[in-house]
Amino acid sequence: MDARALIQEQFAGSHRLVTRSLGEVSDDEANRVFDGPLAPFVWQVGHLAWADLYLLKAAGASPSLTLPDSFEPLFKTGTGGKAAYPSLETVQRAFDQAHEAAMKAAAELDPDTPRESSQGFWKNSGGVLLFLNGHRWYHIGKMTSLRALLGKPRVFG
């Protein structure tokens, strides 16, 4: 299996787990903020949509998808907590579209193209795409914790 196909396979798996993590979660539950720093479900998914596009650009892709203007101030790194979020359906649709852009980029980008990271997280386009996938799994872990706090069944493990 070549690197592009492997990255696409991993993207498909993380997308599937995000989708499964949202199973049986209502809009009210998706907006619930628990004590502590854990951002709500709706933020987790909206953040993934925003971050996927941000990282695709860092990888050298030019995704045709644009998110609503409200997404960056709501979902960029460092945000979270109580806010007037769009519906869970809206952010899930944005994440699905960002996922499609990621799959396209994984098929088209040369993973060996050098790309700089100011923090040393990657050295090439393939490294950015792997970071994108790892970032998704980090937030799947957050959603797993939110599911437990809501008394929802586990979706894996």
N, C-alpha and C positions, 0 to 999 in steps of 0.2 A: 504494500500500500504506500502510495507516495504521500508526501507531507501535506499537500492540499486536501487530499481525500481524508486523511487522518484528522486534520483540523475540522473539516466539515462534519465528520462523524462525532467529534467531541462537542461541537456546537449543537448538533441535533440532540445529543444526550442532555446537555444542560438546559436547552430550551424545553425539552420534554419534562424535566424535573421542576422547572419554574411553573409550567402549566399545571402539573400535578399538585404542586404546593398550593395553588390557588383553588383547588377543588373544595367544594362545600364552604367557601368563604363568601359571606354576604358583603354588600357594599358597606353596611354599618360596621361589620367586623374588620373589614379592610382598612377602615379609618380609625379604628380604636388605637389609642396611644396608651401603653402601659407605663407604670412608674419606671423610671430609669431611662437610659439613653437609647433604647431600642425603637427605631422608627417604625411606623405602621406598614402593613402589607402594601398599601397603595403606593407609599413612598418607595419601598424596595423595588417594585416593578417599574415605576416611572423612572427611578434612578438607573435601573439597568438599561432602559430604552435610551436615556440621555447618554449614559456612559458608553454603551455600545457604539453609538454614532461618533462620540468624541474619540474613542480609541480607533475606530476605523479610519478616521482622518489621520490620526497619528501613524497608522500603518501605511498610509499613502493612498488609501482609497478615496474616491469621490462619490459617496453615496448620494443618490438622487432624493432620498427621503429627507424631509425637513419636519421637525417637530413643531407643535404650536409654540408661540413665543413664551407662553406661561411655563413651559417645561423647565427651562434653565434655572429661573429663580426658585422654583419649587423642588427640583430634583438634582441639582448639581451637588458635588461633593461638599459636605459641611452643612447641608440643610437637613430637614427632617422635623419630626415633632408635629404638633397640631397646626393645620393649615387648611385652606380651602382647596383641597385636591380635586382634580377631575374624578369622574367615576372610575371604579376598578376596570370596567369594560373598556373605557377609553385608554387607560394606561396599558392594559393588556394588549389591546390592538396595536398601540405604538410599539410595544416590545416585540410583538410578532413581526411587525414591519421592519424593525431594526434587526431582528434575527435574519430575515430574508436578505437584507443588505449585507449582513455579516457572511452569510452563506455564499453570496455572489462574490464578495471580496476575497474570501478564502479560495474560491475557484480561480480567480483572475490574478491575484497578486503573486509575485515571485517572493516566496518566503525568505529568500536570502538577500533581498534588497536592504542595504543598511538603513537603519532608522535610529535616531538618537533619542535617548530618554534622559531627562535632566537628573533623574534619581537612580539611573542605572538599572531599571527594570527590564529593559530589552536592548538588543543591539541591531535587530533587523525586523522586517515586516512580520515574519513568522513568530518572532518573540512577542510582538504586540498582540497578535491574534491569540497566542497562548495565554497571555496576561488577561485578555478580554474574557476568555473562557474561565480562567481561575477566579476572576472577579465575579462572574456569575455564580460560581460555586460558593464563594464567600457569602453572597446574599441568599442563596438557597439555604445555607445554614441558619441565617437570621430568620428566614421564613419558617424553617423547621421549629425554631424556638417560639415564634409567634403562634404556630399551630398548636404547640403544647400548651401555651398560655390560654388559648381559646378552647382547649379540651378537644381538639380535632384529632382524628387518627393519624398515625405516622404514614408518610407516603413512601418511605424506603428505609432500609436498614433494620 
